[in-house]
Amino acid sequence: MEEISMIGLDLAKNVFQIHSSDEMGHVILRRRLRRNQVLEFFDQLPRCVVAMEACSSAHYWGREIGRLGHEIRLIPPAYVKPFVKRQKNDAADAEAICEAASRPTMHFVPVKSEETQSAAMVFRARELLVRQRTQLINALRGHLGELGHVAPQGARNIRKLVDMVEDCETAIPEAAQACLSGLIEMLTRLNSQIRGLDAEIARRARDNEVARRLMTVPGIGPLIATALVALAPPPETFRRGRDFAAWLGLVPRQHSIGGKQRLGATTKMGERSLRRLLIIGANSVVLWRARKTTGADPWLARMIERKPPLLVRVALANKMARIVWAIMTTGEVYRAPAASA
């Protein structure tokens, strides 16, 4: 046991697999553990490196095993897959994790605290409720369309659909009336829950100093600012702003060969919620720019003139991501670039 320097731990719900090696990479121990044996096993080991894939429960086990004095390394699953030999099983996965963690150029994921995970759950819950609300609106619109009742598109026009159901003069069969009323009741309850989460997000934005500084960036409001604080890794994880933008997946995918550079669509790596929110924020800036005649960013004006609309929004989101990293790193606020003479 004293020779163990690194352990690859393959996580599961009940049955865990470990693969340990010494400093030279020689295999020391392979073992299968039940859930209630994991902490007891690591408590008996001298301090070593424990590597895991960055899955849903990895942060919990990282905190618990880290409290026992071990060094925790979380690896993105995509970086572990190339090290799996032949068939996939728990033992092969644990060996691949151990091998990947020993690479000097490997990138690791910071272990999240319980507070950070709890803050992220606010956004996850809100996203789920918004998706469910969209499903209900589409169902209500589709069912009424079958009966010949239509309304303009958009969530803002849902009130017209509700009025059609509640209007006694609308010719809706009794069976359909009861069904549609149930959908409206669920929709009302979802709207109330979403408003409650929006209020909680706004409160967090007011109370958090970093979020207040992020909201000085055009296109970033309370929702995006608090999402960046809760979901983004610590800024010191990245060496520069473009690395943060690349982590978000806001850079072109490369397929270069023979010295010839070939760039494709965005990679869509990293946290998709943050990427989507930044693109939405960039879209609001572009729409605001369309209504302004003076004082707009000259870089954005040139982009709008030369590039397709979606490309402009993604490029602006990339720029916003780099600005966000700089603000979180330096502790300053956003300052608009001075207009050239």
C-alpha positions as CSV (number, residue, x, y, z in Angstrom):
1,M,0.0,0.0,0.0
2,E,2.9,2.4,0.7
3,E,4.0,2.2,-2.9
4,I,0.8,3.5,-4.4
5,S,1.1,6.9,-5.9
6,M,-2.0,7.1,-8.1
7,I,-5.4,5.5,-8.1
8,G,-8.0,5.5,-10.9
9,L,-11.5,5.3,-9.5
10,D,-14.4,4.3,-11.7
11,L,-17.5,5.7,-10.2
12,A,-20.9,4.0,-10.1
13,K,-24.0,3.9,-7.9
14,N,-23.1,0.8,-5.9
15,V,-20.1,-1.0,-7.3
16,F,-16.8,1.0,-7.7
17,Q,-13.6,-0.2,-9.4
18,I,-10.1,1.0,-8.5
19,H,-6.8,0.7,-10.3
20,S,-3.6,1.8,-8.5
21,S,0.0,2.2,-9.7
22,D,3.3,3.3,-8.4
23,E,5.4,6.3,-9.6
24,M,6.8,4.2,-12.5
25,G,3.3,3.2,-13.7
26,H,3.5,-0.4,-12.5
27,V,0.2,-1.9,-11.4
28,I,0.0,-2.3,-7.6
29,L,-3.7,-3.2,-6.9
30,R,-7.0,-3.8,-8.7
31,R,-10.1,-4.1,-6.5
32,R,-13.8,-3.8,-6.6
33,L,-15.5,-1.9,-3.8
34,R,-19.1,-1.5,-2.6
35,R,-20.4,1.9,-2.0
36,N,-20.0,1.7,1.8
37,Q,-16.4,0.5,1.5
38,V,-15.0,3.4,-0.6
39,L,-14.3,5.9,2.2
40,E,-13.1,3.2,4.6
41,F,-10.6,2.0,1.9
42,F,-9.2,5.5,1.2
43,D,-9.0,6.3,4.9
44,Q,-6.5,3.5,5.3
45,L,-4.2,4.6,2.4
46,P,-1.3,7.1,2.7
47,R,-1.7,10.3,0.7
48,C,-1.8,9.7,-3.0
49,V,-3.4,11.1,-6.2
50,V,-7.0,9.9,-6.8
51,A,-8.3,10.4,-10.3
52,M,-12.0,10.2,-11.4
53,E,-14.1,11.0,-14.5
54,A,-15.9,14.3,-14.0
55,C,-19.4,12.9,-13.9
56,S,-22.5,13.9,-11.8
57,S,-21.3,12.3,-8.5
58,A,-17.6,13.0,-9.0
59,H,-17.6,16.3,-7.1
60,Y,-19.3,14.7,-4.1
61,W,-16.7,11.9,-4.0
62,G,-13.9,14.4,-4.7
63,R,-14.9,16.4,-1.6
64,E,-15.3,13.3,0.6
65,I,-12.0,11.6,-0.5
66,G,-10.2,15.0,-0.5
67,R,-11.1,15.4,3.2
68,L,-9.0,12.3,3.9
69,G,-5.9,14.0,2.7
70,H,-5.7,12.8,-0.9
71,E,-5.1,14.9,-4.0
72,I,-8.2,14.8,-6.3
73,R,-8.0,15.0,-10.1
74,L,-11.2,15.1,-12.1
75,I,-10.8,14.4,-15.8
76,P,-13.4,15.1,-18.6
77,P,-14.7,11.7,-19.8
78,A,-13.8,12.6,-23.4
79,Y,-10.1,12.8,-22.4
80,V,-10.3,9.4,-20.8
81,K,-11.9,7.5,-23.7
82,P,-8.7,7.3,-25.9
83,F,-6.9,5.4,-23.1
84,V,-9.5,2.6,-22.9
85,K,-7.9,-0.6,-24.3
86,R,-10.1,-2.9,-26.4
87,Q,-13.3,-3.9,-24.6
88,K,-15.1,-1.5,-22.2
89,N,-15.6,-2.6,-18.6
90,D,-15.2,-1.2,-15.1
91,A,-11.6,-2.5,-14.7
92,A,-10.6,-1.1,-18.1
93,D,-12.2,2.3,-17.3
94,A,-10.4,2.5,-14.0
95,E,-7.1,1.7,-15.7
96,A,-7.7,4.3,-18.4
97,I,-8.5,6.9,-15.8
98,C,-5.3,6.2,-14.0
99,E,-3.3,6.3,-17.2
100,A,-4.9,9.6,-18.3
101,A,-4.3,11.3,-15.0
102,S,-0.6,10.6,-15.3
103,R,-0.2,12.5,-18.5
104,P,1.7,15.8,-17.9
105,T,-0.4,17.7,-20.5
106,M,-3.8,16.5,-19.1
107,H,-6.5,19.1,-18.2
108,F,-8.4,18.6,-15.0
109,V,-11.8,19.9,-13.7
110,P,-11.8,21.7,-10.3
111,V,-13.9,20.1,-7.6
112,K,-17.1,22.1,-6.9
113,S,-18.2,23.0,-3.4
114,E,-21.7,22.2,-2.2
115,E,-22.6,25.9,-2.4
116,T,-21.5,26.1,-6.0
117,Q,-23.5,23.0,-6.9
118,S,-26.6,24.4,-5.1
119,A,-26.4,27.7,-6.9
120,A,-26.2,25.8,-10.2
121,M,-29.3,23.8,-9.3
122,V,-31.3,27.1,-9.4
123,F,-30.5,27.5,-13.1
124,R,-31.0,23.8,-13.9
125,A,-34.5,23.9,-12.2
126,R,-35.4,27.1,-14.1
127,E,-34.3,25.6,-17.4
128,L,-36.5,22.5,-16.8
129,L,-39.5,24.6,-15.9
130,V,-39.1,26.8,-18.9
131,R,-38.9,23.7,-21.2
132,Q,-42.1,22.3,-19.5
133,R,-43.8,25.7,-20.0
134,T,-42.9,25.6,-23.7
135,Q,-44.3,22.1,-24.1
136,L,-47.6,23.2,-22.4
137,I,-47.9,26.2,-24.7
138,N,-47.3,24.1,-27.8
139,A,-49.8,21.5,-26.6
140,L,-52.4,24.2,-25.9
141,R,-51.8,25.9,-29.3
142,G,-51.9,22.6,-31.2
143,H,-55.1,21.3,-29.5
144,L,-56.9,24.6,-30.1
145,G,-55.7,24.6,-33.7
146,E,-57.3,21.2,-34.2
147,L,-60.6,22.9,-33.2
148,G,-60.1,25.8,-35.5
149,H,-58.9,28.4,-32.9
150,V,-55.6,30.1,-33.6
151,A,-53.5,32.9,-32.2
152,P,-50.3,34.7,-33.2
153,Q,-47.1,32.9,-32.4
154,G,-45.0,33.7,-29.4
155,A,-45.3,33.2,-25.7
156,R,-46.6,36.7,-25.2
157,N,-49.8,35.7,-27.1
158,I,-50.6,32.8,-24.8
159,R,-53.2,35.0,-23.0
160,K,-55.3,34.9,-26.2
161,L,-55.3,31.1,-26.2
162,V,-56.3,31.1,-22.5
163,D,-59.1,33.5,-23.2
164,M,-60.4,31.3,-26.0
165,V,-60.7,28.4,-23.5
166,E,-62.3,30.4,-20.8
167,D,-64.7,32.2,-23.1
168,C,-68.1,30.6,-22.8
169,E,-69.0,31.8,-26.3
170,T,-66.2,29.8,-27.9
171,A,-67.4,26.5,-29.4
172,I,-65.2,24.0,-27.6
173,P,-66.5,20.5,-26.7
174,E,-67.0,19.9,-23.0
175,A,-64.5,17.0,-22.9
176,A,-61.9,19.2,-24.6
177,Q,-62.7,22.1,-22.3
178,A,-61.8,20.1,-19.2
179,C,-58.6,18.9,-20.7
180,L,-57.5,22.3,-21.8
181,S,-58.4,23.8,-18.5
182,G,-56.1,21.4,-16.8
183,L,-53.2,22.5,-19.1
184,I,-53.9,26.1,-18.3
185,E,-53.8,25.4,-14.6
186,M,-50.4,23.6,-15.0
187,L,-49.2,26.6,-17.1
188,T,-50.2,29.1,-14.4
189,R,-48.4,27.1,-11.7
190,L,-45.3,26.9,-13.9
191,N,-45.3,30.6,-14.5
192,S,-45.5,31.2,-10.7
193,Q,-42.6,28.9,-10.0
194,I,-40.5,30.5,-12.8
195,R,-41.2,34.0,-11.4
196,G,-40.1,32.8,-8.0
197,L,-36.8,31.5,-9.4
198,D,-36.3,34.7,-11.3
199,A,-36.6,36.6,-8.1
200,E,-34.1,34.4,-6.4
201,I,-31.6,34.9,-9.3
202,A,-32.1,38.7,-9.2
203,R,-31.4,38.6,-5.4
204,R,-28.2,36.6,-5.9
205,A,-27.1,39.1,-8.6
206,R,-27.6,42.0,-6.2
207,D,-25.8,40.3,-3.3
208,N,-22.8,39.0,-5.3
209,E,-20.0,41.5,-6.0
210,V,-18.7,39.6,-9.1
211,A,-22.1,39.4,-10.6
212,R,-22.6,43.2,-10.1
213,R,-19.4,43.8,-12.0
214,L,-20.3,41.4,-14.8
215,M,-23.6,43.2,-15.3
216,T,-21.7,46.3,-16.5
217,V,-21.0,44.4,-19.7
218,P,-23.6,45.2,-22.4
219,G,-25.8,42.2,-23.0
220,I,-25.3,40.6,-19.5
221,G,-28.1,40.9,-17.0
222,P,-28.8,39.3,-13.7
223,L,-29.6,35.9,-15.1
224,I,-26.4,35.6,-17.2
225,A,-24.2,37.2,-14.5
226,T,-25.3,34.8,-11.8
227,A,-25.1,31.9,-14.2
228,L,-21.5,32.8,-14.9
229,V,-20.7,33.0,-11.2
230,A,-22.4,29.7,-10.5
231,L,-21.5,27.5,-13.5
232,A,-18.1,28.8,-14.8
233,P,-14.9,27.3,-13.4
234,P,-12.6,29.7,-11.4
235,P,-11.0,32.2,-13.8
236,E,-7.5,31.1,-12.8
237,T,-8.3,27.8,-14.4
238,F,-7.7,29.4,-17.8
239,R,-4.5,31.2,-18.9
240,R,-6.3,33.8,-21.0
241,G,-9.7,34.9,-22.1
242,R,-9.6,33.0,-25.4
243,D,-9.1,29.7,-23.5
244,F,-12.3,30.5,-21.6
245,A,-14.2,31.2,-24.8
246,A,-12.8,27.9,-26.2
247,W,-14.0,26.0,-23.1
248,L,-17.5,27.5,-23.8
249,G,-17.4,26.1,-27.3
250,L,-17.5,29.5,-29.0
251,V,-14.6,28.9,-31.3
252,P,-14.5,27.1,-34.7
253,R,-13.8,23.4,-34.8
254,Q,-10.5,22.6,-36.5
255,H,-9.9,19.8,-39.0
256,S,-6.5,20.9,-40.3
257,I,-4.0,18.7,-42.0
258,G,-0.8,19.1,-44.0
259,G,-0.3,22.7,-42.8
260,K,-3.6,23.8,-44.3
261,Q,-6.0,25.3,-41.8
262,R,-9.6,24.2,-42.0
263,L,-12.2,25.7,-39.7
264,G,-15.8,24.5,-39.4
265,A,-18.7,25.2,-37.1
266,T,-18.3,26.0,-33.4
267,T,-17.1,23.2,-31.2
268,K,-20.0,23.4,-28.7
269,M,-17.8,22.2,-26.0
270,G,-18.0,23.1,-22.3
271,E,-21.1,24.4,-20.5
272,R,-23.9,24.6,-23.0
273,S,-26.2,26.7,-20.7
274,L,-23.6,29.5,-20.5
275,R,-22.9,29.3,-24.2
276,R,-26.6,29.7,-25.0
277,L,-27.0,32.5,-22.5
278,L,-24.1,34.4,-23.9
279,I,-25.4,34.1,-27.5
280,I,-28.8,35.3,-26.3
281,G,-27.1,38.3,-24.6
282,A,-25.1,39.0,-27.8
283,N,-28.4,38.9,-29.8
284,S,-29.9,41.6,-27.5
285,V,-26.8,43.8,-28.1
286,V,-27.2,43.3,-31.9
287,L,-30.9,44.2,-31.8
288,W,-30.0,47.3,-29.6
289,R,-27.4,48.2,-32.2
290,A,-30.0,48.1,-35.0
291,R,-32.0,50.8,-33.2
292,K,-29.1,53.0,-32.4
293,T,-27.6,55.5,-34.9
294,T,-24.7,56.8,-32.8
295,G,-22.5,55.6,-30.1
296,A,-22.4,51.9,-31.2
297,D,-19.3,49.7,-31.2
298,P,-17.5,50.2,-34.5
299,W,-16.2,46.6,-34.5
300,L,-19.8,45.4,-34.2
301,A,-20.9,47.7,-37.0
302,R,-18.3,46.4,-39.3
303,M,-19.2,42.8,-38.4
304,I,-22.9,43.4,-39.1
305,E,-22.1,44.9,-42.5
306,R,-19.8,42.0,-43.7
307,K,-20.9,38.8,-41.9
308,P,-24.1,36.6,-41.7
309,P,-26.4,37.5,-38.7
310,L,-25.8,34.2,-36.7
311,L,-22.0,34.4,-37.2
312,V,-22.1,38.0,-35.8
313,R,-23.9,36.8,-32.7
314,V,-21.5,34.0,-32.0
315,A,-18.5,36.2,-32.6
316,L,-19.9,38.8,-30.2
317,A,-20.6,36.1,-27.6
318,N,-17.0,35.0,-28.0
319,K,-15.9,38.6,-27.3
320,M,-18.2,38.8,-24.4
321,A,-16.7,35.6,-22.9
322,R,-13.2,37.0,-23.1
323,I,-14.4,40.3,-21.5
324,V,-16.1,38.2,-18.7
325,W,-12.8,36.3,-18.0
326,A,-10.9,39.6,-17.8
327,I,-13.4,41.1,-15.4
328,M,-13.4,38.1,-13.2
329,T,-9.6,37.9,-13.2
330,T,-8.8,41.6,-12.6
331,G,-11.6,42.6,-10.4
332,E,-12.5,45.6,-12.5
333,V,-15.7,46.7,-14.3
334,Y,-16.4,46.9,-18.0
335,R,-15.2,50.1,-19.8
336,A,-16.5,50.7,-23.3
337,P,-13.8,51.2,-25.9
338,A,-13.1,54.8,-26.9
339,A,-14.5,55.7,-30.3
340,S,-11.8,56.4,-32.9
341,A,-11.7,59.9,-34.3
